[in-house]
Structure formats: structure tokens, C-alpha cells
Amino acid sequence: MFCSYTINNKINHNNTEKLKISKENTIIINNRFETSISDVFAGGDCTTGSKSVVEAVAHGKFIADQINSIFLSKGSSKSLN
């Protein structure tokens, strides 16, 4: 598991050599919120810069749905919901 967080809009991304970071010091993600590391997701301020908590929560819900889809596609008969 990987967790990144921001403090004063600066990402703490120690030990993440494979993680691509933008010029704006945000984590680069694709349209599924997946980072440059397969099956590692990011959302909220560390991907967009300072935004609202509502947007960060929406990112979290979307990411949870993505993780659930991956879980089900790997043969689990149970959803994480």
C-alpha cells in the first residue's frame, strides 16, 4: 500500500521513484486516477493542487469503485461494497 499526503501543498513522496510528478508538484494520474505505478491510485489535493474537500471525497469514491472493479476482475466472488 502507498499513501501520499500534502502539507502546505507540498507532496511527501519519499521512496516513490516510479511515481511521476508534474511541474506543479502534483501526482500525475490517468482518467481512472491510476498513477504511473500499476494499480496505485491517487486523488484529492495531491493530484489537483488545493481544491475543495467535496472534490477530494468524490475522487475517493471513484477510486474505491476502481479498486473494487480490479478486485472483482481478479476472480473474487465478493464485492468490497
N, C-alpha and C positions, 0 to 999 in steps of 0.2 A: 504494500500500500504506500502511496505517496501523498503527501499533503503539503501544499504550499499556502502561504498566507502573506498578507501585505501588512506592513506597518508604515504609516505615513506615505502610502502609495509606492513603497519600495518592496519588491518581491524578495522574500527569503527563499532562494532556490539553491541551497547548498546540495552538493552531491547529485546534481542533475545535468551532467554533461550532455546528455542526449536531448534535453528539453530545449526547444527552440524559443528564443526570447526576441521580441520585436525591438525596434529602435526606441519605442516608447516605454520599454521595460515591462511589457505585458507578455503573458504566455500566449504563444500562437496556437490557435485551435482551428479545427475544420468545422464544417456545418453541423457535425454531430457532437461538438465540444470535445473531440478527442485531440490530445496533444500529439506532438511528434513521436511520442512513445506509444506503441500499440496498446490499446485497452487502458490507457491512462487518460482521465478526463479532467478538465478544469473549467471553472466558471466564476462568475462574480467579478469583483474588482481586479483580480489578478489577470483577467483576460480583457477587460474593457477600460481599466482605469476607474476612477471614482464614479460610481453611479448609485442608484437607489437600492435600498435593501430589497424592495419588491422585485427588482430585476435579478438580483442575486438569488433570491428564493426561486424565481422562475427557472433560472439556469439550473439550480439544484434539482428541481423536479424533472426537468428534461434529461439531465444526466442520469438520474435514478432510473428513468424509463429506458435509457440506452443500456445501462448496466444490466437491467432486468432482461432486456432482449438478448444480450450476449449470454447471460446465464442460461436462458431457455434454449438458445441455439446450440449450446454445448451439451445438450442432452438431458438437462434437468426436467423432471416432470412437474416441478413445483415452481410457481412464480414467487418472486421476492415480495410481491404486494401483500 
